[in-house]
Amino acid sequence: MIARSLPSLLLLLIPILGVPSASASFYDSEEIQPRIIGGRVSSIKQEKYLVQVTTNTELCGGSLIKPRWVITAAHCVYQQEVDQFKVYGGASDQGGPYATVRTVDYVAIRPDFNRKTLNMDVAALRLTSDMTGSNIETIALASQPVPPRVLVKVSGWGLLTADAAETAKRVHSVMVPVWSRSSCVAAFKGIHRITRSMMCAAKLYQKDSCDGDSGGPLVHRGQLAGIVSFGYGCASSLPGVYTSVPVIREWFLRVVEQHS
């Protein structure tokens, strides 16, 4: 499984532009992984809510929900020091140029997040000041799940092929169909328990998120409906797994209210 970062899971959190991660060995097994595969080069003008959540060695995506609040995957920030993070907004290219950059002064991870199963894989980041500027906008949190077979958009700077050595320099996006819960559970039977906080989306072998896309947005009708979480390989025989925003929405809004 790759948390798109666990052994037997593939996390979508990967080294920035091929820079080795200090925790790389933990995720080396064929497990959870995140990225955009089978998509197209995009522009931040089309995804103004999309931000880059980075440390010196790691890259994840995120979405701007309030001017000072970003939502991302918990596995992207778990056991990381707050002062290590930089959040980039308003830029199509990884790391800029011309990005609006903010640091982080508070991180909240759902108390029931499980780093082995990636249950409730969500975190809230409070920026040190409002993220505003050219090509920067907030996005609303979806309150209802996306129906099966509906196409949704996933965006990020993750791997463009499962065996790529570096993440994408320019943002990419891909349209993928949402799976029914029963199909999602059946696909992972005996492999990974699909909890109520998880949803599946992908076009098998063709279109998927991948390493480096972790924490990024899955968007339906202009609302954030999912957060890139993990996969077993990228564009493989199994769909990508996302945190369902309707499930974690009230928790996130409560954190914002209590800490703003």
C-alpha positions as CSV (number, residue, x, y, z in Angstrom):
1,M,0.0,0.0,0.0
2,I,1.4,3.4,-0.9
3,A,0.1,6.4,0.9
4,R,0.0,8.3,-2.1
5,S,3.2,5.3,2.7
6,L,2.9,2.1,4.4
7,P,4.4,-1.4,3.8
8,S,1.6,-3.1,1.9
9,L,0.0,0.3,1.3
10,L,1.2,2.9,-1.2
11,L,1.2,6.5,0.2
12,L,0.9,9.4,-2.1
13,L,3.6,11.2,-0.2
14,I,6.9,11.1,-1.9
15,P,10.3,12.9,-2.1
16,I,10.2,16.3,-3.9
17,L,11.7,16.0,-7.4
18,G,13.4,12.8,-6.5
19,V,15.1,14.1,-3.3
20,P,15.5,11.0,-1.0
21,S,13.2,11.1,2.0
22,A,14.5,10.3,5.5
23,S,11.6,7.9,5.9
24,A,11.8,6.4,2.4
25,S,12.8,3.0,3.7
26,F,9.5,2.8,5.6
27,Y,7.6,3.0,2.4
28,D,9.8,1.1,0.0
29,S,7.7,-2.1,0.1
30,E,5.1,-2.3,-2.6
31,E,2.2,-0.6,-0.8
32,I,0.1,2.5,-0.7
33,Q,1.2,5.2,-3.2
34,P,-0.1,8.6,-4.6
35,R,0.2,10.5,-8.1
36,I,-1.5,11.7,-11.3
37,I,-1.3,9.1,-14.0
38,G,-3.1,9.3,-17.4
39,G,-4.0,12.9,-16.9
40,R,-2.9,16.1,-18.6
41,V,-0.8,19.2,-17.9
42,S,-3.1,21.7,-16.2
43,S,-2.8,25.2,-14.8
44,I,-3.4,26.6,-11.4
45,K,-5.9,28.9,-13.0
46,Q,-8.1,25.8,-13.2
47,E,-7.4,24.7,-9.7
48,K,-7.0,27.9,-7.6
49,Y,-7.8,26.0,-4.4
50,L,-4.9,23.6,-4.9
51,V,-1.8,24.2,-2.8
52,Q,1.6,22.4,-2.3
53,V,2.3,21.3,1.3
54,T,6.1,20.7,1.6
55,T,9.0,20.1,3.9
56,N,12.6,20.1,2.9
57,T,12.3,16.6,1.5
58,E,8.6,15.8,1.1
59,L,5.7,16.9,-1.2
60,C,2.0,16.6,-0.7
61,G,-1.0,18.4,-2.0
62,G,-3.7,20.3,-0.1
63,S,-6.8,22.4,-0.6
64,L,-7.5,25.9,0.7
65,I,-10.8,25.9,2.6
66,K,-10.5,29.2,4.4
67,P,-7.9,31.9,3.7
68,R,-5.9,30.6,6.7
69,W,-6.9,27.0,6.7
70,V,-5.7,24.1,4.5
71,I,-7.0,20.5,4.5
72,T,-4.6,17.7,3.6
73,A,-3.9,14.0,4.5
74,A,-2.9,13.2,8.0
75,H,-0.1,10.9,6.8
76,C,1.5,14.0,5.1
77,V,2.0,15.8,8.5
78,Y,2.1,12.9,11.0
79,Q,5.0,13.3,13.5
80,Q,6.4,16.4,11.5
81,E,7.4,19.6,13.2
82,V,5.1,22.5,12.5
83,D,7.9,24.8,11.6
84,Q,9.1,22.5,8.8
85,F,6.1,23.2,6.6
86,K,5.8,25.6,3.7
87,V,2.6,26.0,1.8
88,Y,2.7,27.3,-1.8
89,G,-0.4,28.7,-3.5
90,G,-1.2,30.3,-6.8
91,A,1.6,28.6,-8.8
92,S,1.3,26.0,-11.6
93,D,5.0,24.9,-11.2
94,Q,6.2,22.9,-8.2
95,G,7.8,25.3,-5.8
96,G,6.9,28.4,-7.8
97,P,8.1,30.7,-9.3
98,Y,5.7,33.5,-8.4
99,A,4.0,31.4,-5.7
100,T,2.5,32.8,-2.6
101,V,4.2,31.1,0.3
102,R,3.0,30.7,3.9
103,T,4.3,28.9,6.9
104,V,2.2,26.9,9.4
105,D,1.6,27.6,13.1
106,Y,-0.9,24.9,14.0
107,V,-1.7,21.3,12.8
108,A,-4.6,19.2,13.9
109,I,-4.9,15.5,13.0
110,R,-8.1,13.6,13.7
111,P,-7.7,11.7,16.9
112,D,-8.9,8.5,15.3
113,F,-6.4,8.6,12.5
114,N,-4.6,5.3,12.1
115,R,-1.2,5.5,10.3
116,K,-1.3,1.7,9.5
117,T,-4.8,1.5,8.0
118,L,-5.0,5.2,7.0
119,N,-8.5,5.4,8.6
120,M,-9.6,9.0,8.9
121,D,-6.6,10.2,6.9
122,V,-7.2,14.0,7.3
123,A,-5.4,17.0,8.9
124,A,-6.1,20.7,9.3
125,L,-3.3,23.2,8.8
126,R,-3.5,26.8,10.1
127,L,-1.4,29.3,8.1
128,T,0.5,32.1,9.8
129,S,-1.4,34.6,7.7
130,D,-4.1,34.6,5.0
131,M,-3.3,32.9,1.7
132,T,-4.4,35.5,-0.8
133,G,-3.2,36.6,-4.2
134,S,-3.4,35.9,-7.9
135,N,-4.9,32.5,-8.8
136,I,-5.8,31.7,-5.2
137,E,-9.3,30.8,-4.1
138,T,-11.0,28.7,-1.4
139,I,-13.1,25.7,-2.1
140,A,-16.2,24.5,-0.2
141,L,-16.4,21.1,1.6
142,A,-18.9,18.7,0.1
143,S,-21.6,17.5,2.5
144,Q,-22.9,14.7,0.3
145,P,-21.0,11.7,-1.2
146,V,-20.4,11.5,-4.9
147,P,-22.6,9.0,-6.7
148,P,-21.0,6.0,-8.3
149,R,-19.6,6.3,-11.9
150,V,-19.6,10.1,-11.7
151,L,-16.4,11.6,-13.0
152,V,-14.4,13.7,-10.6
153,K,-11.2,15.7,-11.0
154,V,-8.0,15.0,-9.1
155,S,-5.0,17.3,-9.3
156,G,-1.4,17.4,-8.1
157,W,2.3,17.3,-8.7
158,G,2.8,13.6,-8.2
159,L,4.4,10.9,-10.3
160,L,3.3,10.8,-13.9
161,T,4.1,7.1,-14.3
162,A,4.4,4.4,-11.5
163,D,8.1,4.0,-12.1
164,A,9.0,7.7,-12.5
165,A,12.1,9.0,-10.6
166,E,10.8,12.5,-10.0
167,T,7.5,14.2,-9.4
168,A,5.9,16.5,-11.9
169,K,7.3,20.0,-12.3
170,R,4.0,21.3,-13.5
171,V,0.5,20.6,-12.0
172,H,-1.5,17.8,-13.7
173,S,-5.1,16.8,-13.4
174,V,-7.1,13.8,-14.3
175,M,-10.8,12.8,-14.5
176,V,-11.6,9.5,-12.8
177,P,-14.9,7.7,-12.1
178,V,-16.0,7.2,-8.5
179,W,-16.7,3.6,-7.5
180,S,-19.7,2.4,-5.5
181,R,-18.9,1.5,-1.9
182,S,-19.7,-2.2,-2.5
183,S,-17.3,-2.3,-5.5
184,C,-14.6,-0.5,-3.5
185,V,-14.9,-2.9,-0.5
186,A,-15.0,-5.9,-2.9
187,A,-11.9,-4.8,-4.8
188,F,-9.8,-4.7,-1.5
189,K,-11.3,-7.8,0.1
190,G,-8.5,-9.6,1.9
191,I,-6.0,-6.8,1.1
192,H,-7.1,-3.7,3.0
193,R,-10.2,-2.9,5.1
194,I,-12.1,0.0,3.5
195,T,-13.5,2.0,6.4
196,R,-16.4,4.5,6.3
197,S,-13.9,7.3,5.9
198,M,-12.7,5.9,2.6
199,M,-13.9,6.1,-1.0
200,C,-12.5,4.7,-4.3
201,A,-11.9,6.3,-7.7
202,A,-9.8,5.4,-10.7
203,K,-9.9,4.0,-14.2
204,L,-8.0,0.8,-13.7
205,Y,-4.6,0.6,-15.5
206,Q,-5.1,4.0,-17.0
207,K,-6.0,6.9,-14.8
208,D,-5.2,7.4,-11.1
209,S,-3.5,9.5,-8.5
210,C,0.1,8.5,-7.4
211,D,3.0,9.3,-5.1
212,G,3.3,12.9,-4.4
213,D,-0.4,13.6,-4.8
214,S,-1.2,12.7,-1.2
215,G,-3.4,15.2,0.5
216,G,-4.6,16.7,-2.8
217,P,-8.1,17.4,-3.9
218,L,-10.8,15.2,-5.5
219,V,-13.4,17.7,-6.8
220,H,-17.0,17.3,-7.8
221,R,-19.2,20.2,-9.0
222,G,-16.8,22.7,-7.6
223,Q,-16.7,21.2,-4.1
224,L,-14.0,19.2,-2.3
225,A,-15.4,15.6,-2.1
226,G,-12.2,13.6,-1.4
227,I,-8.6,13.8,-0.2
228,V,-5.9,11.7,-1.9
229,S,-4.9,9.0,0.6
230,F,-3.4,5.8,-0.7
231,G,-3.2,3.1,-3.3
232,Y,-1.5,-0.2,-4.0
233,G,0.6,0.8,-6.9
234,C,-0.6,3.5,-9.3
235,A,-3.0,2.9,-12.2
236,S,-2.9,-0.8,-11.2
237,S,-5.6,-3.5,-10.8
238,L,-6.9,-1.6,-7.7
239,P,-8.5,1.8,-7.5
240,G,-7.0,4.8,-5.6
241,V,-8.4,5.4,-2.2
242,Y,-9.5,8.8,-0.9
243,T,-10.7,10.2,2.4
244,S,-14.4,11.0,2.1
245,V,-14.8,14.7,2.8
246,P,-18.5,14.4,3.8
247,V,-17.4,12.0,6.6
248,I,-14.7,14.4,8.1
249,R,-16.4,17.7,7.2
250,E,-17.9,18.5,10.6
251,W,-14.6,17.6,12.4
252,F,-12.6,20.0,10.1
253,L,-15.1,22.9,10.5
254,R,-15.1,22.4,14.3
255,V,-11.3,22.6,14.4
256,V,-11.4,25.8,12.4
257,E,-14.0,27.3,14.7
258,Q,-12.1,26.4,17.8
259,H,-8.7,27.6,16.6
260,S,-9.4,30.7,14.5
